[in-house]
């Protein structure tokens, strides 16, 4: 009996030793996290749903530093709904390592986009000296067919594929160092209906004059990242956001996005600035901000609550000097402030200092 007991203890000891060795050889740490998307609160406006987009993105298949699938994951995590990978046709510094054709970045990314419910627009960047400069071709069928020695042939192919053109960074100093002009070729492309939009903001700069061109020609305004590196290294994606194009679409589909672009229903959103058509920005402001009486009053004043339900910031300049409100004030994202007015106030007109509706024009609204 004693011998059996010793054997049993020996067996338990051997099993325990083996398990301890296994645990010592492979201890799983609890450092892995589940990917979570940043929800950006931008309200819908009447008749349309608001989509967040970035239509100028590069990968290793041109001069970017990131694999196409990672681009999808970045955009999903940062709250993007619609995007375009726009690798250069004429400039591919990594070509020695990337032997595939111009469609390959899209082909690699499309499955991941579908998994993350992101609308991926098939696109490419036409990369030429000025004029015409750089233009993104959106809604293409075949990027390889766009690569021609003569840019005129490329434009013919854009038309053949029923694609749209977006004029990239018109004010980029590398191509227009001393001025910012629309050349004859751009006017021709606009007249033919090929150019349907312009970047009023690109990467870390914006062009007020280009906003005015978009208003004058009734073209869609865009704010795009033109990202080449990792977005988290370039932008503060935790506390802020990459440049985004806000689209107001009838439906959340490729067709709906295209119709919004062709109808110029877009706003550029960057660095807490908004730029676009007056009526669209006014509707977006009214969908985001509410004004109602606060509980407190006194003999001379009334107090009003101004609440912001969006992730956009609004910067006010008080144009009604006699109403007792501050000369200027800021309503931060998802916040409420109390504004004191004289009891006799009947008008509260403000200029929104960060809402641009023309080269030298900002949105004005009556709060009451």
C-alpha positions as CSV (number, residue, x, y, z in Angstrom):
1,X,0.0,0.0,0.0
2,X,2.8,2.3,0.9
3,X,4.6,1.6,-2.4
4,X,1.4,2.5,-4.3
5,X,1.1,5.8,-2.5
6,X,4.7,6.7,-3.4
7,X,4.1,5.8,-7.0
8,X,1.0,8.0,-7.0
9,X,2.9,10.9,-5.5
10,X,5.7,10.5,-8.0
11,X,3.1,10.6,-10.9
12,X,1.5,13.8,-9.6
13,X,4.9,15.4,-9.1
14,X,5.9,14.5,-12.7
15,X,2.6,15.8,-14.2
16,X,2.9,19.0,-12.1
17,X,6.5,19.5,-13.2
18,X,5.6,19.0,-16.8
19,X,2.7,21.6,-16.6
20,X,5.0,24.0,-14.8
21,X,7.6,23.6,-17.6
22,X,4.9,24.2,-20.2
23,X,3.7,27.4,-18.4
24,X,7.3,28.6,-18.0
25,X,7.9,28.0,-21.7
26,X,4.8,29.8,-22.9
27,X,3.1,32.4,-20.6
28,X,0.4,34.2,-22.6
29,X,0.3,37.9,-21.7
30,X,-2.9,40.0,-21.7
31,X,-1.6,42.8,-23.8
32,X,-3.6,42.1,-27.0
33,X,-6.5,44.5,-27.7
34,X,-9.5,44.3,-29.8
35,X,-9.6,46.9,-32.6
36,X,-12.2,49.6,-31.9
37,X,-13.4,52.3,-34.3
38,X,-13.5,56.0,-33.3
39,X,-17.1,57.2,-33.8
40,X,-17.0,60.7,-35.2
41,X,-20.3,62.5,-34.5
42,X,-21.4,64.6,-37.5
43,X,-25.1,64.9,-37.9
44,X,-27.1,64.2,-41.0
45,X,-28.9,67.0,-42.7
46,X,-32.4,66.8,-44.0
47,X,-32.7,64.4,-46.9
48,X,-29.1,63.2,-46.7
49,X,-26.8,61.1,-44.6
50,X,-23.3,62.4,-43.8
51,X,-20.3,60.4,-44.8
52,X,-16.7,61.0,-43.8
53,X,-14.2,60.5,-46.6
54,X,-10.5,60.7,-47.6
55,X,-10.0,60.6,-51.4
56,X,-6.2,61.0,-51.5
57,X,-4.2,58.1,-50.0
58,X,-0.9,56.5,-51.0
59,X,0.6,53.0,-50.4
60,X,3.9,51.2,-51.1
61,X,2.7,50.7,-54.7
62,X,3.6,54.3,-55.4
63,X,5.6,56.5,-52.9
64,X,3.7,55.6,-49.7
65,X,5.2,53.6,-46.9
66,X,2.1,51.5,-45.9
67,X,0.6,48.3,-47.3
68,X,-2.9,48.7,-48.8
69,X,-4.7,46.5,-46.2
70,X,-3.3,48.6,-43.4
71,X,-4.7,51.7,-45.1
72,X,-8.2,50.2,-44.8
73,X,-7.6,49.4,-41.1
74,X,-6.3,52.9,-40.4
75,X,-9.3,54.5,-42.1
76,X,-11.8,52.2,-40.3
77,X,-10.2,52.9,-36.9
78,X,-10.3,56.7,-37.5
79,X,-14.0,56.8,-38.5
80,X,-13.7,57.1,-42.3
81,X,-16.7,55.8,-44.3
82,X,-15.4,56.2,-47.8
83,X,-11.9,56.3,-49.2
84,X,-9.8,56.2,-52.4
85,X,-6.3,54.7,-52.7
86,X,-4.7,57.0,-55.3
87,X,-1.3,55.6,-56.1
88,X,0.7,57.6,-58.7
89,X,0.7,56.3,-62.2
90,X,3.9,58.0,-63.3
91,X,5.9,57.9,-60.0
92,X,6.7,54.6,-58.4
93,X,10.0,54.8,-56.4
94,X,9.4,51.3,-55.0
95,X,8.9,49.7,-58.4
96,X,11.9,47.4,-58.0
97,X,10.1,45.7,-55.2
98,X,6.6,46.0,-56.5
99,X,6.3,44.4,-59.9
100,X,2.5,44.3,-60.1
101,X,0.5,46.7,-62.2
102,X,-1.4,49.9,-61.2
103,X,-4.5,48.0,-60.1
104,X,-2.8,45.9,-57.5
105,X,-3.2,48.2,-54.5
106,X,-6.9,48.3,-55.0
107,X,-7.1,44.5,-55.6
108,X,-5.3,43.9,-52.3
109,X,-7.5,46.3,-50.3
110,X,-11.0,45.7,-51.6
111,X,-11.7,42.5,-49.6
112,X,-10.6,44.2,-46.3
113,X,-12.7,47.2,-47.2
114,X,-15.8,45.1,-47.5
115,X,-15.0,43.4,-44.2
116,X,-14.9,46.8,-42.5
117,X,-18.0,48.2,-44.3
118,X,-15.8,50.9,-46.0
119,X,-16.7,52.2,-49.5
120,X,-13.4,51.9,-51.4
121,X,-13.5,54.0,-54.6
122,X,-11.2,52.6,-57.3
123,X,-8.8,55.4,-58.2
124,X,-5.3,56.5,-59.3
125,X,-3.3,59.7,-59.3
126,X,-2.2,61.3,-62.6
127,X,1.1,62.9,-61.8
128,X,2.4,65.6,-64.3
129,X,4.2,68.9,-64.2
130,X,2.0,72.0,-64.1
131,X,-0.1,72.4,-66.1
132,X,-2.1,70.2,-65.5
133,X,-0.3,69.1,-62.3
134,X,-1.7,66.3,-60.2
135,X,-5.3,65.0,-60.5
136,X,-7.0,62.0,-59.0
137,X,-9.1,59.9,-61.3
138,X,-12.0,58.5,-59.3
139,X,-14.4,55.7,-60.3
140,X,-12.0,54.2,-62.8
141,X,-12.2,50.7,-64.2
142,X,-8.6,50.0,-65.1
143,X,-5.6,52.1,-63.8
144,X,-3.2,50.5,-66.2
145,X,-5.2,51.9,-69.2
146,X,-4.7,55.5,-67.8
147,X,-0.9,55.3,-68.0
148,X,0.1,57.1,-71.3
149,X,3.0,59.2,-72.3
150,X,0.7,62.1,-73.5
151,X,-1.6,63.4,-70.8
152,X,-4.2,64.2,-73.4
153,X,-4.5,60.5,-74.1
154,X,-4.9,59.9,-70.3
155,X,-7.8,62.4,-70.2
156,X,-9.4,60.6,-73.1
157,X,-9.2,57.4,-71.2
158,X,-10.7,59.0,-68.1
159,X,-13.6,60.0,-70.2
160,X,-13.8,56.6,-71.8
161,X,-14.0,54.9,-68.4
162,X,-16.7,57.4,-67.2
163,X,-14.4,58.5,-64.3
164,X,-14.3,61.8,-62.4
165,X,-11.3,64.0,-61.9
166,X,-10.3,65.7,-58.7
167,X,-7.6,68.5,-59.0
168,X,-5.1,67.9,-56.2
169,X,-3.5,70.7,-54.1
170,X,-3.8,73.5,-56.7
171,X,-1.9,75.9,-54.4
172,X,1.0,73.5,-53.7
173,X,4.1,75.7,-53.9
174,X,6.2,73.0,-55.5
175,X,4.1,73.5,-58.7
176,X,2.9,77.1,-58.2
177,X,5.5,78.8,-56.1
178,X,4.5,82.4,-56.6
179,X,0.8,82.3,-57.4
180,X,-2.3,80.1,-57.7
181,X,-3.9,80.0,-61.1
182,X,-6.5,78.0,-63.0
183,X,-4.8,77.2,-66.4
184,X,-6.6,76.8,-69.7
185,X,-6.4,73.0,-69.5
186,X,-8.2,73.0,-66.1
187,X,-11.0,75.3,-67.5
188,X,-11.3,72.9,-70.4
189,X,-11.6,69.9,-68.1
190,X,-14.2,71.7,-66.0
191,X,-16.2,72.7,-69.0
192,X,-16.1,69.1,-70.3
193,X,-17.4,67.8,-66.9
194,X,-14.3,65.8,-66.2
195,X,-13.1,67.8,-63.2
196,X,-15.8,67.6,-60.6
197,X,-13.9,68.8,-57.5
198,X,-10.8,70.5,-56.1
199,X,-8.8,70.0,-52.9
200,X,-9.2,73.2,-50.9
201,X,-7.1,71.5,-48.2
202,X,-4.3,69.0,-48.6
203,X,-2.1,67.4,-46.0
204,X,-1.3,70.4,-43.8
205,X,-2.2,73.4,-45.9
206,X,-5.4,75.0,-47.3
207,X,-6.1,77.3,-50.2
208,X,-8.9,80.0,-49.7
209,X,-8.7,81.0,-53.3
210,X,-9.5,77.4,-54.4
211,X,-12.6,77.4,-52.2
212,X,-13.8,80.4,-54.2
213,X,-13.1,78.6,-57.4
214,X,-15.3,75.7,-56.2
215,X,-18.1,78.1,-55.3
216,X,-17.8,79.9,-58.7
217,X,-17.7,76.7,-60.8
218,X,-20.1,74.7,-58.6
219,X,-17.5,72.0,-57.9
220,X,-17.2,69.7,-54.9
221,X,-14.7,70.8,-52.2
222,X,-12.3,68.3,-50.8
223,X,-10.1,68.0,-47.7
224,X,-7.8,65.0,-48.1
225,X,-4.8,63.7,-46.2
226,X,-2.5,62.8,-49.2
227,X,-1.0,60.5,-46.6
228,X,2.2,58.7,-47.4
229,X,3.4,57.5,-43.9
230,X,1.5,56.1,-41.0
231,X,-1.4,58.4,-40.1
232,X,-0.8,58.1,-36.4
233,X,2.7,59.5,-36.9
234,X,1.4,62.4,-39.0
235,X,-1.9,63.4,-37.3
236,X,-3.1,63.3,-33.7
237,X,-5.7,60.7,-34.5
238,X,-6.5,60.1,-30.8
239,X,-7.5,63.6,-29.9
240,X,-8.2,65.2,-33.3
241,X,-8.7,63.9,-36.8
242,X,-7.1,63.7,-40.3
243,X,-8.4,66.1,-42.9
244,X,-11.8,64.8,-44.1
245,X,-14.3,65.5,-46.8
246,X,-17.9,65.5,-45.5
247,X,-20.3,64.2,-48.2
248,X,-24.1,64.4,-48.0
249,X,-25.3,61.4,-49.8
250,X,-28.8,60.1,-50.6
251,X,-27.6,56.6,-49.9
252,X,-24.5,55.0,-48.4
253,X,-23.3,53.4,-51.7
254,X,-20.7,54.0,-54.3
255,X,-23.5,55.4,-56.5
256,X,-24.6,57.7,-53.6
257,X,-21.1,59.0,-53.1
258,X,-20.6,59.8,-56.8
259,X,-23.9,61.6,-57.0
260,X,-23.0,63.7,-54.0
261,X,-19.7,64.7,-55.6
262,X,-21.3,65.5,-59.0
263,X,-23.9,67.6,-57.1
264,X,-21.2,69.4,-55.1
265,X,-22.7,68.4,-51.8
266,X,-19.4,68.3,-49.9
267,X,-17.7,70.3,-47.1
268,X,-14.0,70.3,-46.3
269,X,-13.3,69.6,-42.6
270,X,-9.7,70.2,-41.3
271,X,-8.1,71.4,-38.1
272,X,-11.6,72.3,-36.8
273,X,-12.2,74.5,-39.9
274,X,-15.1,74.0,-42.2
275,X,-15.1,75.2,-45.8
276,X,-17.8,74.8,-48.4
277,X,-21.1,76.1,-49.8
278,X,-23.0,78.5,-47.6
279,X,-26.2,76.6,-47.5
280,X,-24.6,73.2,-46.7
281,X,-22.6,74.7,-43.8
282,X,-25.6,76.5,-42.5
283,X,-27.7,73.3,-42.5
284,X,-24.9,71.4,-40.8
285,X,-24.5,74.1,-38.1
286,X,-28.3,74.1,-37.4
287,X,-28.2,70.3,-37.1
288,X,-25.4,70.5,-34.6
289,X,-26.2,73.5,-32.4
290,X,-29.2,74.3,-30.3
291,X,-30.0,77.4,-28.3
292,X,-32.5,77.4,-25.4
293,X,-33.2,79.5,-22.3
294,X,-31.3,78.5,-19.2
295,X,-33.0,78.4,-15.8
296,X,-31.5,81.5,-14.3
297,X,-32.6,85.1,-14.9
298,X,-32.1,88.3,-13.0
299,X,-33.5,91.8,-13.3
300,X,-31.2,92.8,-16.2
301,X,-30.1,89.6,-17.9
302,X,-31.3,86.3,-19.4
303,X,-29.1,83.3,-19.8
304,X,-29.1,81.0,-22.8
305,X,-27.7,77.5,-23.2
306,X,-25.8,76.9,-26.4
307,X,-25.3,73.1,-26.9
308,X,-23.2,71.3,-29.5
309,X,-24.1,67.7,-30.2
310,X,-21.3,67.1,-32.8
311,X,-17.5,66.6,-32.9
312,X,-17.1,69.9,-34.8
313,X,-16.0,73.1,-33.0
314,X,-17.7,76.4,-33.7
315,X,-16.0,79.8,-33.1
316,X,-18.3,82.7,-32.7
317,X,-17.9,86.5,-33.2
318,X,-20.7,88.5,-31.8
319,X,-22.0,91.0,-34.4
320,X,-24.7,92.4,-32.1
321,X,-22.5,94.5,-29.8
322,X,-25.4,95.8,-27.6
323,X,-26.8,92.4,-26.5
324,X,-24.3,92.0,-23.6
325,X,-22.8,88.7,-25.0
326,X,-19.0,88.3,-25.2
327,X,-17.3,89.7,-28.2
328,X,-16.1,86.2,-29.1
329,X,-16.5,82.7,-27.7
330,X,-16.0,79.1,-28.7
331,X,-18.4,76.1,-28.5
332,X,-16.3,73.0,-28.3
333,X,-17.3,69.5,-29.6
334,X,-20.0,67.8,-27.5
335,X,-20.2,70.7,-25.0
336,X,-22.7,73.2,-23.7
337,X,-22.0,76.8,-22.7
338,X,-24.1,79.5,-21.1
339,X,-24.2,82.9,-22.7
340,X,-25.5,86.0,-20.8
341,X,-27.6,88.5,-22.7
342,X,-29.3,91.7,-21.7
343,X,-33.0,91.2,-21.0
344,X,-34.0,93.6,-23.8
345,X,-32.0,91.7,-26.4
346,X,-34.0,90.7,-29.4
347,X,-31.2,90.0,-31.9
348,X,-28.2,87.7,-31.6
349,X,-26.3,87.7,-34.9
350,X,-23.0,86.0,-35.1
351,X,-20.2,85.3,-37.6
352,X,-18.8,81.7,-37.4
353,X,-15.1,82.5,-37.6
354,X,-14.1,78.9,-38.6
355,X,-16.8,78.4,-41.2
356,X,-15.5,79.5,-44.6
357,X,-18.0,80.0,-47.5
358,X,-15.7,81.9,-49.8
359,X,-12.2,83.2,-50.1
360,X,-12.9,86.2,-47.8
361,X,-16.3,85.2,-46.5
362,X,-17.5,83.5,-43.4
363,X,-20.9,82.1,-42.4
364,X,-23.3,84.5,-40.6
365,X,-26.3,83.2,-38.7
366,X,-29.0,84.6,-36.4
367,X,-29.2,82.7,-33.2
368,X,-32.4,84.5,-32.1
